[in-house]
Amino acid sequence: MRALISVSDKRGIVEFATALSRMGWEIIATGGTMKTLREAGLTVINISDITGFPEICDGRVKTLHPKVHGGLLGRRDLEDHMHQLEENGIETIEMVCVNLYPFEATIARDNVTMEDAVENIDIGGPSMLRSAAKNFRDVTVVCDPDDYAGILKEIEETGNTTPATRLRLSAKAYTHTAEYDSHIATYMRRQAGLPEKLFLNFDIVQSLRYGENPHQSAAFYRAAKEVPYSVAFARQLGGKELSYNNIQDANAALNIVREFDAPFCVGLKHMNPCGAAVGRDLKEAWQHAYEADKVSIYGGIVAMNRPLTAEVAAMMKPIFLEIVMAPSFEPEALEVLASKKNLRLLEVNMEKSDEAVKQYVGVNGGLLVQDADTTIKPIEASMCVTERKPDESELRDLDFGWKIVKHVKSNAICVVKNGMTLGVGAGQMNRVGSAEIALRQARDAGYKKGLVLASDGFLPFDDTVELASRFGVTAIVQPGGSIRDEDAIRKANEKGITMLFTGMRHFKH
């Protein structure tokens, strides 16, 4: 039995090769791998001794040879194949252990040249993987160091890997080369100025019980590279399995949390915030977020940007919640919530990052791709377009309201005061309808003056300003940009309301 080993990622390779050698396998290796194994005291056959041909072209050509690929592709069950191998002095190879030049890591480096990128395109490696994968009935193909232990166990117990294992490893090898080639194709098409072709590589996290509704099947996938504020990379510390709708809602909540540096907490339902607040500490943020809408938060999701303490956990415990998310949980907080068996507790990486994130939305027969809306303008007094200017308290609330309304389904209106939401109007067919919902919520909660209103889109008429003035709004923030902006400004001046234009819209369909 012979194994051909040629790896860039040398994790565990010495131990793997040592175990194979101990079980009677001959080891063939190339360049750097051969050097590593020989330094570890292993007897290793140089690939050039197999091919009878030296490595040439700076190592570009070393395994592309009939004595390699014939030994991999020859079918052991076909007499003609075996006769041809014998006639040409080709011995069979029963295992290929290969992982590829680090192309993706190379092009991720700053100022990488095209020459460096091209030199890190592996040719022989994918060829050997594909040859071995094609002949999986007779050949074991290994591209992932995490598979070493299982392979060794099977060989030790049965003398070889099982047919089922070889099939599984073949599928992994084809996946590995497909992903590898997709990175190369994307890079080379970009260099050549060809129209972009989108390749997506996502790994399954879990199959879901169902999708949005019980008759819809669904699954949850994650990207190859970890990003912050991600449900896909969160660590679940308790509770039952996440559902499709849980994941959608949790993602929406994390996008809101991302906006805030001060202690912050948000309650969310159906992908819209139902209560959100900043505070001097997490306890105050939670209290205000909960008080903002004690009804809607029932069965909702809570996310915060500070470690969950036992004190705050005890305040949450009597309330029926689906998910609680935090950057970490104090052990005592976990103990407090341990009795709520179905409550999902997610520990989420909330480190700030400026890395661009893409957003993908499926449509019938197509895919929409855009940059995620991760930027926002801080609210400043210089944005004021009215005669009355905002005071410091109003500026703080305008900034808070603007960060929240960005994440509310359009047409979106948020009414806030003292760093907490008082009313949220979402998803209405006209902006006045959303404003009425939000303003009535604030009035029903006992707030009748000194309110701040945020609108995710411009106000096309002065009717929203007129309505806001009747409910005690003294400051409004909106993007501006309507052909009738002057009507809204004129009405604000008439009512003594300060109004700010951000010049940036955050429409969320």
KEPA-936416 format. One record per residue (C-alpha): chain; residue in one letter; residue number from 1; x, y, z. Coordinates in steps of 0.25 Angstrom, whole numbers, plus 5000, padded with zeros to 4 digits. Layout:
('A' 'A' NUM (X Y Z))
...
***
This chain:
('A' 'M' 1 (5000 5000 5000))
('A' 'R' 2 (5006 5014 4996))
('A' 'A' 3 (5002 5028 5000))
('A' 'L' 4 (5006 5040 4993))
('A' 'I' 5 (5007 5052 5002))
('A' 'S' 6 (5009 5067 4997))
('A' 'V' 7 (5003 5077 5007))
('A' 'S' 8 (5004 5092 5009))
('A' 'D' 9 (4997 5091 5022))
('A' 'K' 10 (5006 5082 5030))
('A' 'R' 11 (4997 5081 5043))
('A' 'G' 12 (4998 5067 5048))
('A' 'I' 13 (5005 5062 5035))
('A' 'V' 14 (5017 5056 5043))
('A' 'E' 15 (5008 5048 5052))
('A' 'F' 16 (4999 5043 5041))
('A' 'A' 17 (5010 5039 5032))
('A' 'T' 18 (5017 5032 5044))
('A' 'A' 19 (5005 5024 5047))
('A' 'L' 20 (5003 5020 5033))
('A' 'S' 21 (5018 5015 5032))
('A' 'R' 22 (5016 5007 5045))
('A' 'M' 23 (5005 5000 5038))
('A' 'G' 24 (5013 4996 5027))
('A' 'W' 25 (5010 5007 5017))
('A' 'E' 26 (5021 5013 5007))
('A' 'I' 27 (5021 5028 5007))
('A' 'I' 28 (5024 5036 4995))
('A' 'A' 29 (5025 5051 4996))
('A' 'T' 30 (5029 5064 4989))
('A' 'G' 31 (5039 5075 4992))
('A' 'G' 32 (5036 5082 5005))
('A' 'T' 33 (5027 5071 5010))
('A' 'M' 34 (5038 5060 5008))
('A' 'K' 35 (5048 5069 5015))
('A' 'T' 36 (5038 5071 5027))
('A' 'L' 37 (5036 5056 5028))
('A' 'R' 38 (5050 5052 5026))
('A' 'E' 39 (5054 5061 5037))
('A' 'A' 40 (5044 5054 5046))
('A' 'G' 41 (5052 5041 5044))
('A' 'L' 42 (5042 5035 5034))
('A' 'T' 43 (5047 5027 5021))
('A' 'V' 44 (5041 5034 5010))
('A' 'I' 45 (5042 5032 4995))
('A' 'N' 46 (5044 5044 4986))
('A' 'I' 47 (5034 5046 4976))
('A' 'S' 48 (5045 5047 4965))
('A' 'D' 49 (5049 5033 4968))
('A' 'I' 50 (5035 5029 4965))
('A' 'T' 51 (5034 5037 4952))
('A' 'G' 52 (5048 5035 4948))
('A' 'F' 53 (5048 5050 4944))
('A' 'P' 54 (5053 5062 4953))
('A' 'E' 55 (5044 5073 4957))
('A' 'I' 56 (5045 5084 4947))
('A' 'C' 57 (5041 5099 4945))
('A' 'D' 58 (5043 5103 4959))
('A' 'G' 59 (5035 5091 4964))
('A' 'R' 60 (5023 5095 4955))
('A' 'V' 61 (5024 5081 4949))
('A' 'K' 62 (5027 5069 4958))
('A' 'T' 63 (5014 5060 4959))
('A' 'L' 64 (5008 5062 4945))
('A' 'H' 65 (5013 5049 4941))
('A' 'P' 66 (5006 5035 4936))
('A' 'K' 67 (5014 5028 4948))
('A' 'V' 68 (5006 5037 4957))
('A' 'H' 69 (4992 5038 4950))
('A' 'G' 70 (4993 5024 4945))
('A' 'G' 71 (4995 5019 4959))
('A' 'L' 72 (4983 5027 4964))
('A' 'L' 73 (4973 5025 4952))
('A' 'G' 74 (4976 5010 4948))
('A' 'R' 75 (4963 5002 4952))
('A' 'R' 76 (4967 4990 4960))
('A' 'D' 77 (4955 4982 4956))
('A' 'L' 78 (4958 4983 4941))
('A' 'E' 79 (4969 4973 4936))
('A' 'D' 80 (4972 4982 4924))
('A' 'H' 81 (4975 4994 4933))
('A' 'M' 82 (4984 4986 4942))
('A' 'H' 83 (4991 4980 4930))
('A' 'Q' 84 (4994 4993 4924))
('A' 'L' 85 (5000 4998 4937))
('A' 'E' 86 (5009 4986 4938))
('A' 'E' 87 (5014 4988 4924))
('A' 'N' 88 (5018 5002 4927))
('A' 'G' 89 (5024 4999 4940))
('A' 'I' 90 (5014 5007 4948))
('A' 'E' 91 (5010 5003 4962))
('A' 'T' 92 (4997 5006 4969))
('A' 'I' 93 (4996 5017 4979))
('A' 'E' 94 (4985 5015 4989))
('A' 'M' 95 (4984 5028 4996))
('A' 'V' 96 (4987 5043 4992))
('A' 'C' 97 (4988 5053 5004))
('A' 'V' 98 (4988 5067 4998))
('A' 'N' 99 (4984 5081 5002))
('A' 'L' 100 (4987 5093 4992))
('A' 'Y' 101 (4995 5105 4991))
('A' 'P' 102 (4989 5116 4999))
('A' 'F' 103 (4983 5124 4988))
('A' 'E' 104 (4972 5131 4996))
('A' 'A' 105 (4982 5135 5007))
('A' 'T' 106 (4992 5140 4997))
('A' 'I' 107 (4982 5150 4989))
('A' 'A' 108 (4976 5155 5003))
('A' 'R' 109 (4990 5161 5006))
('A' 'D' 110 (4992 5176 5004))
('A' 'N' 111 (4999 5180 4991))
('A' 'V' 112 (5000 5166 4986))
('A' 'T' 113 (5005 5165 4972))
('A' 'M' 114 (4998 5157 4961))
('A' 'E' 115 (5011 5150 4959))
('A' 'D' 116 (5011 5145 4974))
('A' 'A' 117 (4996 5141 4972))
('A' 'V' 118 (4999 5133 4959))
('A' 'E' 119 (5010 5126 4966))
('A' 'N' 120 (5001 5121 4977))
('A' 'I' 121 (4991 5115 4967))
('A' 'D' 122 (4993 5100 4970))
('A' 'I' 123 (4993 5091 4958))
('A' 'G' 124 (4998 5077 4962))
('A' 'G' 125 (4990 5077 4975))
('A' 'P' 126 (4976 5078 4969))
('A' 'S' 127 (4980 5069 4958))
('A' 'M' 128 (4984 5058 4968))
('A' 'L' 129 (4972 5061 4977))
('A' 'R' 130 (4962 5059 4965))
('A' 'S' 131 (4969 5047 4960))
('A' 'A' 132 (4968 5040 4974))
('A' 'A' 133 (4954 5045 4976))
('A' 'K' 134 (4950 5039 4962))
('A' 'N' 135 (4955 5026 4966))
('A' 'F' 136 (4950 5026 4980))
('A' 'R' 137 (4946 5011 4979))
('A' 'D' 138 (4961 5008 4981))
('A' 'V' 139 (4968 5021 4986))
('A' 'T' 140 (4966 5029 4998))
('A' 'V' 141 (4967 5044 4996))
('A' 'V' 142 (4970 5053 5008))
('A' 'C' 143 (4970 5068 5007))
('A' 'D' 144 (4966 5072 5021))
('A' 'P' 145 (4975 5069 5033))
('A' 'D' 146 (4963 5068 5042))
('A' 'D' 147 (4960 5054 5035))
('A' 'Y' 148 (4974 5048 5039))
('A' 'A' 149 (4970 5042 5052))
('A' 'G' 150 (4957 5035 5046))
('A' 'I' 151 (4965 5029 5034))
('A' 'L' 152 (4976 5024 5043))
('A' 'K' 153 (4966 5017 5052))
('A' 'E' 154 (4959 5010 5041))
('A' 'I' 155 (4972 5005 5035))
('A' 'E' 156 (4976 5000 5048))
('A' 'E' 157 (4963 4993 5050))
('A' 'T' 158 (4961 4987 5036))
('A' 'G' 159 (4974 4989 5028))
('A' 'N' 160 (4968 5000 5019))
('A' 'T' 161 (4957 5011 5019))
('A' 'T' 162 (4943 5006 5016))
('A' 'P' 163 (4936 5009 5003))
('A' 'A' 164 (4926 5018 5010))
('A' 'T' 165 (4938 5027 5015))
('A' 'R' 166 (4945 5027 5002))
('A' 'L' 167 (4932 5032 4995))
('A' 'R' 168 (4931 5043 5006))
('A' 'L' 169 (4945 5047 5005))
('A' 'S' 170 (4944 5048 4990))
('A' 'A' 171 (4932 5057 4991))
('A' 'K' 172 (4940 5066 5000))
('A' 'A' 173 (4952 5066 4991))
('A' 'Y' 174 (4943 5071 4979))
('A' 'T' 175 (4937 5081 4988))
('A' 'H' 176 (4951 5086 4992))
('A' 'T' 177 (4956 5087 4978))
('A' 'A' 178 (4943 5094 4973))
('A' 'E' 179 (4944 5105 4984))
('A' 'Y' 180 (4959 5106 4981))
('A' 'D' 181 (4956 5108 4966))
('A' 'S' 182 (4945 5118 4969))
('A' 'H' 183 (4954 5127 4977))
('A' 'I' 184 (4964 5127 4965))
('A' 'A' 185 (4953 5129 4955))
('A' 'T' 186 (4948 5141 4962))
('A' 'Y' 187 (4962 5147 4964))
('A' 'M' 188 (4966 5145 4949))
('A' 'R' 189 (4953 5150 4943))
('A' 'R' 190 (4955 5163 4951))
('A' 'Q' 191 (4969 5164 4946))
('A' 'A' 192 (4964 5162 4932))
('A' 'G' 193 (4953 5172 4933))
('A' 'L' 194 (4942 5161 4930))
('A' 'P' 195 (4928 5163 4935))
('A' 'E' 196 (4927 5157 4949))
('A' 'K' 197 (4922 5143 4951))
('A' 'L' 198 (4918 5141 4965))
('A' 'F' 199 (4922 5128 4973))
('A' 'L' 200 (4917 5126 4987))
('A' 'N' 201 (4923 5117 4997))
('A' 'F' 202 (4915 5114 5009))
('A' 'D' 203 (4915 5102 5019))
('A' 'I' 204 (4903 5097 5025))
('A' 'V' 205 (4901 5100 5040))
('A' 'Q' 206 (4888 5092 5041))
('A' 'S' 207 (4876 5087 5035))
('A' 'L' 208 (4864 5094 5040))
('A' 'R' 209 (4851 5088 5045))
('A' 'Y' 210 (4844 5097 5034))
('A' 'G' 211 (4845 5111 5028))
('A' 'E' 212 (4836 5123 5030))
('A' 'N' 213 (4824 5113 5031))
('A' 'P' 214 (4823 5098 5034))
('A' 'H' 215 (4821 5094 5020))
('A' 'Q' 216 (4834 5100 5015))
('A' 'S' 217 (4847 5093 5016))
('A' 'A' 218 (4859 5101 5020))
('A' 'A' 219 (4874 5100 5024))
('A' 'F' 220 (4884 5110 5030))
('A' 'Y' 221 (4898 5112 5024))
('A' 'R' 222 (4910 5121 5028))
('A' 'A' 223 (4921 5127 5020))
('A' 'A' 224 (4935 5122 5021))
('A' 'K' 225 (4940 5134 5028))
('A' 'E' 226 (4935 5138 5041))
('A' 'V' 227 (4929 5152 5043))
('A' 'P' 228 (4925 5160 5056))
('A' 'Y' 229 (4910 5161 5059))
('A' 'S' 230 (4907 5148 5053))
('A' 'V' 231 (4897 5138 5057))
('A' 'A' 232 (4904 5128 5048))
('A' 'F' 233 (4916 5128 5057))
('A' 'A' 234 (4909 5130 5070))
('A' 'R' 235 (4911 5120 5081))
('A' 'Q' 236 (4898 5115 5087))
('A' 'L' 237 (4899 5113 5102))
('A' 'G' 238 (4885 5108 5104))
('A' 'G' 239 (4871 5106 5099))
('A' 'K' 240 (4865 5099 5088))
('A' 'E' 241 (4869 5099 5073))
('A' 'L' 242 (4868 5112 5066))
('A' 'S' 243 (4857 5113 5055))
('A' 'Y' 244 (4857 5120 5042))
('A' 'N' 245 (4849 5132 5048))
('A' 'N' 246 (4858 5132 5060))
('A' 'I' 247 (4870 5134 5051))
('A' 'Q' 248 (4864 5145 5043))
('A' 'D' 249 (4860 5152 5055))
('A' 'A' 250 (4873 5150 5063))
('A' 'N' 251 (4881 5156 5050))
('A' 'A' 252 (4872 5168 5050))
('A' 'A' 253 (4874 5170 5065))
('A' 'L' 254 (4889 5169 5064))
('A' 'N' 255 (4889 5179 5052))
('A' 'I' 256 (4883 5189 5062))
('A' 'V' 257 (4893 5186 5073))
('A' 'R' 258 (4904 5189 5064))
('A' 'E' 259 (4901 5203 5063))
('A' 'F' 260 (4903 5206 5078))
('A' 'D' 261 (4916 5208 5087))
('A' 'A' 262 (4908 5212 5100))
('A' 'P' 263 (4901 5201 5108))
('A' 'F' 264 (4889 5198 5099))
('A' 'C' 265 (4878 5188 5099))
('A' 'V' 266 (4868 5185 5088))
('A' 'G' 267 (4855 5176 5088))
('A' 'L' 268 (4851 5172 5075))
('A' 'K' 269 (4839 5165 5068))
('A' 'H' 270 (4837 5161 5054))
('A' 'M' 271 (4850 5168 5050))
('A' 'N' 272 (4845 5182 5055))
('A' 'P' 273 (4850 5188 5069))
('A' 'C' 274 (4839 5188 5079))
('A' 'G' 275 (4847 5195 5090))
('A' 'A' 276 (4861 5200 5090))
('A' 'A' 277 (4869 5209 5099))
('A' 'V' 278 (4883 5213 5104))
('A' 'G' 279 (4886 5215 5118))
('A' 'R' 280 (4897 5218 5128))
('A' 'D' 281 (4899 5203 5130))
('A' 'L' 282 (4892 5190 5124))
('A' 'K' 283 (4882 5190 5135))
('A' 'E' 284 (4877 5204 5132))
('A' 'A' 285 (4877 5200 5117))
('A' 'W' 286 (4869 5188 5119))
('A' 'Q' 287 (4859 5195 5128))
('A' 'H' 288 (4856 5206 5118))
('A' 'A' 289 (4856 5196 5106))
('A' 'Y' 290 (4845 5187 5113))
('A' 'E' 291 (4837 5199 5118))
('A' 'A' 292 (4837 5204 5104))
('A' 'D' 293 (4827 5193 5100))
('A' 'K' 294 (4824 5183 5110))
('A' 'V' 295 (4813 5176 5101))
('A' 'S' 296 (4821 5174 5088))
('A' 'I' 297 (4833 5169 5095))
('A' 'Y' 298 (4825 5156 5099))
('A' 'G' 299 (4831 5145 5091))
('A' 'G' 300 (4842 5154 5085))
('A' 'I' 301 (4857 5154 5084))
('A' 'V' 302 (4866 5163 5093))
('A' 'A' 303 (4880 5167 5089))
('A' 'M' 304 (4890 5175 5097))
('A' 'N' 305 (4904 5180 5095))
('A' 'R' 306 (4909 5177 5109))
('A' 'P' 307 (4912 5164 5117))
('A' 'L' 308 (4899 5159 5123))
('A' 'T' 309 (4899 5160 5138))
('A' 'A' 310 (4891 5152 5148))
('A' 'E' 311 (4884 5164 5152))
('A' 'V' 312 (4879 5167 5138))
('A' 'A' 313 (4876 5152 5136))
('A' 'A' 314 (4867 5152 5148))
('A' 'M' 315 (4859 5164 5142))
('A' 'M' 316 (4857 5157 5129))
('A' 'K' 317 (4854 5143 5135))
('A' 'P' 318 (4839 5145 5137))
('A' 'I' 319 (4837 5150 5123))
('A' 'F' 320 (4834 5140 5111))
('A' 'L' 321 (4846 5142 5102))
('A' 'E' 322 (4851 5134 5090))
('A' 'I' 323 (4865 5138 5090))
('A' 'V' 324 (4875 5146 5098))
('A' 'M' 325 (4888 5150 5091))
('A' 'A' 326 (4900 5157 5098))
('A' 'P' 327 (4915 5157 5096))
('A' 'S' 328 (4917 5148 5108))
('A' 'F' 329 (4909 5143 5120))
('A' 'E' 330 (4913 5143 5134))
('A' 'P' 331 (4912 5129 5140))
('A' 'E' 332 (4902 5134 5150))
('A' 'A' 333 (4893 5139 5139))
('A' 'L' 334 (4893 5126 5132))
('A' 'E' 335 (4889 5119 5146))
('A' 'V' 336 (4878 5129 5147))
('A' 'L' 337 (4873 5126 5133))
('A' 'A' 338 (4876 5111 5134))
('A' 'S' 339 (4861 5107 5138))
('A' 'K' 340 (4856 5113 5125))
('A' 'K' 341 (4859 5101 5116))
('A' 'N' 342 (4854 5107 5103))
('A' 'L' 343 (4861 5120 5104))
('A' 'R' 344 (4872 5121 5094))
('A' 'L' 345 (4884 5128 5099))
('A' 'L' 346 (4894 5132 5089))
('A' 'E' 347 (4908 5138 5091))
('A' 'V' 348 (4912 5147 5079))
('A' 'N' 349 (4925 5153 5075))
('A' 'M' 350 (4922 5168 5076))
('A' 'E' 351 (4936 5173 5072))
('A' 'K' 352 (4935 5185 5063))
('A' 'S' 353 (4940 5183 5049))
('A' 'D' 354 (4941 5192 5036))
('A' 'E' 355 (4941 5180 5027))
('A' 'A' 356 (4931 5181 5016))
('A' 'V' 357 (4919 5172 5017))
('A' 'K' 358 (4911 5167 5005))
('A' 'Q' 359 (4896 5165 5006))
('A' 'Y' 360 (4889 5154 4997))
('A' 'V' 361 (4874 5154 4995))
('A' 'G' 362 (4868 5143 4986))
('A' 'V' 363 (4858 5147 4975))
('A' 'N' 364 (4851 5137 4966))
('A' 'G' 365 (4862 5133 4956))
('A' 'G' 366 (4872 5142 4962))
('A' 'L' 367 (4880 5148 4973))
('A' 'L' 368 (4881 5163 4978))
('A' 'V' 369 (4894 5166 4984))
('A' 'Q' 370 (4898 5179 4991))
('A' 'D' 371 (4907 5185 5001))
('A' 'A' 372 (4901 5184 5015))
('A' 'D' 373 (4896 5197 5020))
('A' 'T' 374 (4907 5198 5031))
('A' 'T' 375 (4910 5212 5031))
('A' 'I' 376 (4902 5224 5037))
('A' 'K' 377 (4905 5239 5039))
('A' 'P' 378 (4905 5244 5053))
('A' 'I' 379 (4895 5255 5055))
('A' 'E' 380 (4901 5269 5056))
('A' 'A' 381 (4895 5282 5059))
('A' 'S' 382 (4901 5287 5045))
('A' 'M' 383 (4890 5278 5039))
('A' 'C' 384 (4879 5287 5044))
('A' 'V' 385 (4870 5294 5033))
('A' 'T' 386 (4860 5301 5042))
('A' 'E' 387 (4860 5314 5049))
('A' 'R' 388 (4861 5307 5063))
('A' 'K' 389 (4873 5300 5066))
('A' 'P' 390 (4874 5287 5074))
('A' 'D' 391 (4879 5287 5088))
('A' 'E' 392 (4888 5277 5093))
('A' 'S' 393 (4878 5267 5099))
('A' 'E' 394 (4870 5268 5086))
('A' 'L' 395 (4883 5265 5078))
('A' 'R' 396 (4886 5252 5086))
('A' 'D' 397 (4871 5247 5084))
('A' 'L' 398 (4872 5251 5069))
('A' 'D' 399 (4885 5243 5068))
('A' 'F' 400 (4878 5231 5076))
('A' 'G' 401 (4865 5232 5067))
('A' 'W' 402 (4873 5232 5054))
('A' 'K' 403 (4881 5219 5058))
('A' 'I' 404 (4868 5212 5061))
('A' 'V' 405 (4859 5216 5050))
('A' 'K' 406 (4870 5211 5040))
('A' 'H' 407 (4866 5197 5044))
('A' 'V' 408 (4851 5199 5044))
('A' 'K' 409 (4843 5194 5032))
('A' 'S' 410 (4839 5205 5023))
('A' 'N' 411 (4831 5214 5023))
('A' 'A' 412 (4838 5216 5037))
('A' 'I' 413 (4836 5226 5048))
('A' 'C' 414 (4842 5225 5062))
('A' 'V' 415 (4838 5234 5073))
('A' 'V' 416 (4848 5235 5084))
('A' 'K' 417 (4852 5243 5097))
('A' 'N' 418 (4863 5242 5107))
('A' 'G' 419 (4870 5231 5099))
('A' 'M' 420 (4858 5221 5098))
('A' 'T' 421 (4848 5218 5088))
('A' 'L' 422 (4834 5222 5091))
('A' 'G' 423 (4827 5218 5078))
('A' 'V' 424 (4831 5211 5065))
('A' 'G' 425 (4823 5211 5053))
('A' 'A' 426 (4827 5201 5042))
('A' 'G' 427 (4823 5196 5029))
('A' 'Q' 428 (4811 5204 5026))
('A' 'M' 429 (4808 5208 5012))
('A' 'N' 430 (4809 5223 5015))
('A' 'R' 431 (4818 5231 5024))
('A' 'V' 432 (4806 5238 5032))
('A' 'G' 433 (4801 5224 5035))
('A' 'S' 434 (4814 5220 5041))
('A' 'A' 435 (4815 5234 5049))
('A' 'E' 436 (4801 5232 5055))
('A' 'I' 437 (4804 5218 5060))
('A' 'A' 438 (4817 5223 5066))
('A' 'L' 439 (4812 5236 5072))
('A' 'R' 440 (4799 5229 5078))
('A' 'Q' 441 (4808 5219 5085))
('A' 'A' 442 (4816 5230 5091))
('A' 'R' 443 (4804 5238 5096))
('A' 'D' 444 (4798 5225 5101))
('A' 'A' 445 (4810 5223 5109))
('A' 'G' 446 (4808 5237 5115))
('A' 'Y' 447 (4818 5245 5107))
('A' 'K' 448 (4812 5258 5101))
('A' 'K' 449 (4823 5268 5100))
('A' 'G' 450 (4838 5269 5096))
('A' 'L' 451 (4838 5257 5087))
('A' 'V' 452 (4848 5254 5076))
('A' 'L' 453 (4843 5248 5063))
('A' 'A' 454 (4852 5241 5053))
('A' 'S' 455 (4848 5237 5038))
('A' 'D' 456 (4856 5227 5030))
('A' 'G' 457 (4851 5234 5017))
('A' 'F' 458 (4848 5249 5013))
('A' 'L' 459 (4835 5255 5017))
('A' 'P' 460 (4828 5258 5003))
('A' 'F' 461 (4818 5267 5009))
('A' 'D' 462 (4816 5275 5022))
('A' 'D' 463 (4805 5266 5027))
('A' 'T' 464 (4815 5258 5036))
('A' 'V' 465 (4821 5271 5042))
('A' 'E' 466 (4807 5276 5045))
('A' 'L' 467 (4803 5263 5051))
('A' 'A' 468 (4816 5262 5059))
('A' 'S' 469 (4814 5276 5065))
('A' 'R' 470 (4800 5272 5071))
('A' 'F' 471 (4806 5260 5078))
('A' 'G' 472 (4817 5269 5085))
('A' 'V' 473 (4829 5267 5075))
('A' 'T' 474 (4840 5277 5076))
('A' 'A' 475 (4851 5272 5067))
('A' 'I' 476 (4851 5263 5054))
('A' 'V' 477 (4862 5257 5047))
('A' 'Q' 478 (4860 5252 5033))
('A' 'P' 479 (4869 5250 5020))
('A' 'G' 480 (4863 5261 5012))
('A' 'G' 481 (4863 5261 4997))
('A' 'S' 482 (4848 5263 4994))
('A' 'I' 483 (4844 5273 4983))
('A' 'R' 484 (4835 5279 4994))
('A' 'D' 485 (4845 5279 5005))
('A' 'E' 486 (4842 5294 5006))
('A' 'D' 487 (4828 5291 5010))
('A' 'A' 488 (4833 5282 5022))
('A' 'I' 489 (4843 5293 5026))
('A' 'R' 490 (4832 5304 5026))
('A' 'K' 491 (4823 5296 5034))
('A' 'A' 492 (4834 5292 5044))
('A' 'N' 493 (4837 5307 5046))
('A' 'E' 494 (4822 5311 5047))
('A' 'K' 495 (4821 5300 5059))
('A' 'G' 496 (4835 5304 5065))
('A' 'I' 497 (4840 5290 5062))
('A' 'T' 498 (4855 5288 5059))
('A' 'M' 499 (4858 5279 5047))
('A' 'L' 500 (4871 5273 5042))
('A' 'F' 501 (4874 5267 5028))
('A' 'T' 502 (4884 5256 5028))
('A' 'G' 503 (4886 5255 5013))
('A' 'M' 504 (4886 5240 5014))
('A' 'R' 505 (4874 5231 5013))
('A' 'H' 506 (4873 5217 5021))
('A' 'F' 507 (4861 5211 5014))
('A' 'K' 508 (4858 5197 5018))
('A' 'H' 509 (4848 5190 5009))
***
